[in-house]
């Protein structure tokens, strides 16, 4: 069940043309399952061009029904139970050009 789909404001790099914001998706499980993720830019940020700033890195993690958090890095496989929530935060884009003064 999709419980959140939102914009990660402030995650785009800063520059003459700011990078785009990432998004946050949260999926809550209603029955036991195996979930998997394969993604990029969870350790290395998206780069800017021509002096533009980097975007923010993304995150993948599971929030267990008891509130515990399990980080998955850029790729992983995890067993989930009813009430667990899988959160995917995509990275922000890099900016283009130096910020105007």
Residue frames as a rotation matrix with the C-alpha (Angstrom) as fourth column:
UNK 1
0.591 0.806 0.000 0.00
0.806 -0.591 0.000 0.00
0.000 0.000 -1.000 0.00
UNK 2
-0.324 -0.677 0.661 1.50
0.638 -0.672 -0.376 3.34
0.698 0.300 0.650 -1.06
UNK 3
0.359 0.448 -0.819 1.48
0.926 -0.283 0.251 5.58
-0.119 -0.848 -0.516 2.02
UNK 4
0.427 -0.241 -0.872 3.60
0.028 -0.960 0.279 8.48
-0.904 -0.143 -0.403 0.71
UNK 5
0.112 -0.443 0.889 4.71
0.994 0.043 -0.104 9.93
0.008 0.895 0.445 -2.62
UNK 6
0.874 0.195 -0.445 6.31
0.299 -0.938 0.176 13.34
-0.383 -0.286 -0.878 -2.13
UNK 7
0.633 -0.670 0.387 9.00
0.139 -0.394 -0.909 15.71
0.761 0.629 -0.157 -3.38
UNK 8
0.370 -0.630 -0.683 12.29
0.915 0.118 0.386 15.85
-0.163 -0.768 0.620 -1.44
UNK 9
0.931 0.061 0.360 12.60
0.161 -0.954 -0.254 19.62
0.328 0.294 -0.898 -1.40
UNK 10
0.692 -0.709 0.136 16.12
-0.681 -0.580 0.447 21.05
-0.238 -0.402 -0.884 -1.25
UNK 11
0.476 -0.522 0.708 17.81
0.161 0.843 0.513 17.96
-0.865 -0.130 0.485 -2.72
UNK 12
0.792 -0.199 0.577 18.74
0.584 -0.027 -0.811 19.47
0.177 0.980 0.095 -6.09
UNK 13
-0.209 -0.956 -0.205 22.17
0.961 -0.239 0.138 21.03
-0.181 -0.168 0.969 -6.52
UNK 14
0.606 0.365 -0.707 22.47
0.342 -0.922 -0.183 24.83
-0.718 -0.131 -0.683 -6.41
UNK 15
-0.551 -0.775 0.309 23.64
0.662 -0.181 0.727 26.80
-0.508 0.605 0.613 -9.43
UNK 16
-0.886 0.243 -0.394 22.56
-0.409 -0.811 0.419 29.11
-0.218 0.532 0.818 -12.22
UNK 17
0.037 0.879 -0.476 20.02
-0.750 0.339 0.568 26.39
0.660 0.336 0.672 -13.06
UNK 18
-0.248 -0.110 0.963 19.28
-0.902 0.388 -0.188 24.33
-0.353 -0.915 -0.196 -9.94
UNK 19
-0.917 -0.091 -0.389 19.12
-0.225 0.923 0.314 20.56
0.330 0.375 -0.866 -10.17
UNK 20
-0.015 0.990 -0.141 15.79
-0.460 0.118 0.880 18.78
0.888 0.078 0.454 -9.85
UNK 21
-0.163 0.067 0.984 14.47
-0.980 0.103 -0.169 17.52
-0.113 -0.992 0.049 -6.53
UNK 22
-0.927 -0.102 -0.361 14.36
-0.130 0.990 0.054 13.83
0.352 0.097 -0.931 -5.67
UNK 23
0.080 0.991 0.105 11.20
-0.673 -0.024 0.739 12.07
0.735 -0.130 0.665 -4.53
UNK 24
-0.826 -0.217 0.520 10.21
-0.549 0.517 -0.656 9.97
-0.126 -0.828 -0.547 -1.52
UNK 25
0.047 0.819 -0.572 8.03
-0.603 0.480 0.638 6.88
0.797 0.315 0.516 -1.83
UNK 26
-0.723 -0.177 0.668 6.89
-0.663 0.446 -0.601 4.80
-0.192 -0.878 -0.440 1.13
UNK 27
-0.075 0.649 -0.757 5.23
-0.566 0.597 0.568 1.42
0.821 0.471 0.323 0.62
UNK 28
-0.347 0.044 0.937 3.69
-0.892 0.292 -0.344 -0.37
-0.289 -0.955 -0.062 3.60
UNK 29
-0.756 -0.019 -0.655 3.34
-0.336 0.870 0.362 -4.14
0.562 0.493 -0.664 3.38
UNK 30
0.074 0.903 0.424 0.12
-0.984 -0.002 0.176 -5.91
0.160 -0.431 0.888 4.25
UNK 31
0.982 0.152 0.116 1.51
-0.170 0.971 0.167 -9.46
-0.087 -0.184 0.979 4.13
UNK 32
0.279 -0.941 0.193 4.93
-0.065 0.182 0.981 -11.14
-0.958 -0.287 -0.010 4.40
UNK 33
0.996 -0.028 0.085 7.04
0.086 0.038 -0.996 -10.65
0.024 0.999 0.040 1.26
UNK 34
0.042 -0.999 0.003 10.57
0.812 0.036 0.583 -10.37
-0.582 -0.022 0.813 -0.07
UNK 35
0.953 0.235 -0.193 11.48
0.108 -0.856 -0.506 -6.85
-0.284 0.461 -0.840 -1.30
UNK 36
0.070 -0.955 0.288 14.47
0.913 0.178 0.367 -5.94
-0.402 0.237 0.884 -3.44
UNK 37
0.896 0.122 -0.426 16.06
-0.013 -0.954 -0.300 -2.70
-0.443 0.275 -0.853 -4.63
UNK 38
-0.028 -0.897 0.441 18.76
0.952 0.110 0.285 -1.85
-0.304 0.428 0.851 -7.18
UNK 39
0.918 0.395 0.045 19.58
0.396 -0.899 -0.184 1.86
-0.032 0.187 -0.982 -7.42
UNK 40
-0.024 -0.935 0.354 22.33
0.833 -0.214 -0.510 4.45
0.552 0.283 0.784 -7.99
UNK 41
-0.321 -0.283 0.904 23.65
-0.013 -0.953 -0.303 7.59
0.947 -0.109 0.302 -6.29
UNK 42
0.815 0.522 -0.253 23.20
0.206 0.148 0.967 6.38
0.542 -0.840 0.013 -2.72
UNK 43
0.440 -0.743 -0.504 26.88
0.772 0.027 0.635 7.03
-0.458 -0.669 0.586 -1.86
UNK 44
-0.723 -0.687 0.072 28.16
0.591 -0.562 0.578 9.26
-0.357 0.460 0.813 -4.68
UNK 45
0.033 0.797 -0.603 26.03
0.153 -0.601 -0.785 12.35
-0.988 -0.067 -0.141 -5.39
UNK 46
0.535 0.190 0.823 24.93
0.840 -0.020 -0.541 13.39
-0.087 0.981 -0.171 -8.86
UNK 47
-0.443 -0.836 -0.323 27.48
0.757 -0.542 0.365 15.88
-0.481 -0.083 0.873 -10.15
UNK 48
0.624 0.536 -0.569 26.87
0.164 -0.801 -0.576 19.42
-0.764 0.266 -0.587 -11.34
UNK 49
0.178 -0.534 0.827 28.24
0.984 0.115 -0.137 20.86
-0.022 0.838 0.546 -14.59
UNK 50
-0.057 -0.295 0.954 30.02
0.517 -0.826 -0.225 24.12
0.854 0.480 0.200 -15.37
UNK 51
-0.830 -0.396 0.394 30.38
-0.118 -0.565 -0.817 24.97
0.546 -0.724 0.422 -11.66
UNK 52
0.157 0.963 0.218 26.93
-0.642 -0.068 0.764 23.77
0.750 -0.260 0.608 -10.57
UNK 53
-0.369 -0.274 0.888 26.52
-0.922 0.228 -0.313 22.06
-0.117 -0.934 -0.336 -7.21
UNK 54
-0.929 -0.014 -0.369 25.95
-0.062 0.991 0.118 18.37
0.364 0.132 -0.922 -6.52
UNK 55
0.130 0.990 0.056 22.54
-0.558 0.026 0.829 16.93
0.820 -0.139 0.556 -5.80
UNK 56
-0.044 -0.060 0.997 21.79
-0.965 0.261 -0.027 15.11
-0.258 -0.964 -0.069 -2.53
UNK 57
-0.900 -0.275 -0.339 22.28
-0.349 0.920 0.179 11.34
0.263 0.279 -0.923 -2.39
UNK 58
0.120 0.971 -0.205 19.31
-0.641 0.233 0.731 8.99
0.758 0.043 0.651 -2.18
UNK 59
-0.684 -0.248 0.686 18.41
-0.711 0.439 -0.550 6.48
-0.165 -0.864 -0.476 0.54
UNK 60
0.017 0.683 -0.731 16.72
-0.417 0.669 0.616 3.09
0.909 0.294 0.295 0.74
UNK 61
-0.913 -0.317 0.256 15.54
-0.356 0.316 -0.880 1.68
0.198 -0.894 -0.401 4.06
UNK 62
-0.152 0.859 -0.490 12.85
0.319 0.512 0.798 -0.31
0.936 -0.034 -0.351 5.82
UNK 63
-0.592 0.118 0.797 11.02
-0.750 -0.442 -0.492 0.98
0.294 -0.889 0.350 8.89
UNK 64
-0.806 0.248 -0.537 9.86
0.303 0.953 -0.017 -2.05
0.508 -0.176 -0.843 10.81
UNK 65
0.182 0.982 0.057 6.43
0.315 -0.113 0.942 -2.15
0.931 -0.154 -0.330 12.46
UNK 66
0.517 -0.041 -0.855 8.18
0.856 0.048 0.516 -1.70
0.020 -0.998 0.060 15.83
UNK 67
0.976 -0.081 -0.202 9.90
-0.073 -0.996 0.050 1.52
-0.205 -0.034 -0.978 14.60
UNK 68
0.155 -0.974 0.168 13.38
0.191 0.196 0.962 0.03
-0.969 -0.117 0.216 14.00
UNK 69
0.737 0.010 -0.676 15.15
-0.598 -0.457 -0.658 1.23
-0.316 0.889 -0.331 10.83
UNK 70
0.277 -0.638 0.719 17.14
0.412 0.755 0.510 -1.07
-0.868 0.155 0.472 8.52
UNK 71
0.264 -0.276 -0.924 19.32
-0.708 -0.706 0.008 0.68
-0.655 0.652 -0.382 5.93
UNK 72
0.724 0.115 0.680 19.73
0.274 0.857 -0.436 -1.10
-0.634 0.502 0.589 2.59
UNK 73
-0.389 -0.889 -0.242 22.32
0.077 -0.293 0.953 0.99
-0.918 0.352 0.182 0.74
UNK 74
-0.429 0.174 -0.886 22.10
-0.820 -0.487 0.301 1.10
-0.379 0.856 0.352 -3.05
UNK 75
-0.118 0.436 -0.892 21.04
-0.615 0.673 0.411 -2.52
0.779 0.597 0.189 -3.45
UNK 76
-0.836 -0.162 0.524 19.57
-0.534 0.459 -0.710 -5.11
-0.125 -0.874 -0.470 -1.20
UNK 77
-0.234 0.767 -0.598 17.03
-0.114 0.589 0.800 -7.79
0.966 0.255 -0.050 -0.52
UNK 78
-0.897 -0.028 0.442 14.98
-0.435 -0.127 -0.891 -7.93
0.081 -0.991 0.102 2.65
UNK 79
-0.513 0.777 -0.365 12.13
0.676 0.628 0.386 -9.94
0.529 -0.048 -0.847 4.12
UNK 80
-0.821 0.324 0.471 9.25
-0.458 -0.865 -0.203 -7.73
0.341 -0.382 0.859 5.23
UNK 81
-0.729 0.614 -0.302 6.27
0.683 0.628 -0.373 -8.42
-0.039 -0.478 -0.877 7.47
UNK 82
0.208 0.880 0.428 2.83
0.757 -0.422 0.499 -6.80
0.619 0.220 -0.754 7.71
UNK 83
0.897 0.193 -0.397 3.20
0.407 -0.710 0.575 -3.23
-0.171 -0.677 -0.716 8.98
UNK 84
-0.114 -0.983 -0.142 6.79
0.624 -0.182 0.760 -2.80
-0.773 -0.003 0.634 7.70
UNK 85
0.886 0.376 -0.271 7.37
0.074 -0.692 -0.718 0.19
-0.458 0.616 -0.641 5.39
UNK 86
0.014 -0.848 0.530 9.92
0.939 0.194 0.286 0.27
-0.345 0.494 0.798 2.55
UNK 87
0.722 0.169 -0.671 11.13
0.077 -0.983 -0.166 3.84
-0.687 0.068 -0.723 1.89
UNK 88
0.042 -0.671 0.740 12.85
0.992 0.118 0.050 4.86
-0.121 0.732 0.671 -1.35
UNK 89
0.641 0.038 -0.767 14.33
0.094 -0.995 0.029 8.38
-0.762 -0.091 -0.641 -1.53
UNK 90
0.594 -0.416 0.689 15.70
0.798 0.195 -0.570 9.17
0.102 0.888 0.448 -4.98
UNK 91
-0.325 -0.821 -0.469 18.71
0.820 -0.492 0.293 11.49
-0.472 -0.289 0.833 -5.36
UNK 92
0.631 0.414 -0.657 18.49
0.086 -0.878 -0.471 15.13
-0.771 0.240 -0.589 -6.37
UNK 93
0.701 -0.335 0.629 19.91
0.697 0.137 -0.704 16.24
0.150 0.932 0.330 -9.70
UNK 94
-0.273 -0.877 -0.395 23.12
0.832 -0.421 0.362 18.19
-0.483 -0.230 0.845 -10.17
UNK 95
0.590 0.459 -0.664 22.92
0.183 -0.877 -0.443 21.89
-0.786 0.140 -0.602 -11.08
UNK 96
0.258 -0.495 0.829 24.24
0.957 0.015 -0.289 23.61
0.131 0.869 0.478 -14.18
UNK 97
0.110 -0.326 0.939 26.42
0.323 -0.882 -0.344 26.73
0.940 0.341 0.008 -14.03
UNK 98
-0.779 -0.447 -0.439 27.73
0.574 -0.228 -0.786 28.75
0.251 -0.865 0.434 -11.12
UNK 99
0.225 0.870 -0.439 25.14
0.963 -0.266 -0.035 30.46
-0.147 -0.415 -0.898 -8.95
UNK 100
0.090 -0.130 0.987 24.71
0.453 -0.878 -0.157 34.14
0.887 0.461 -0.020 -9.78
UNK 101
-0.590 -0.425 -0.686 25.94
0.799 -0.184 -0.573 36.53
0.118 -0.886 0.448 -7.12
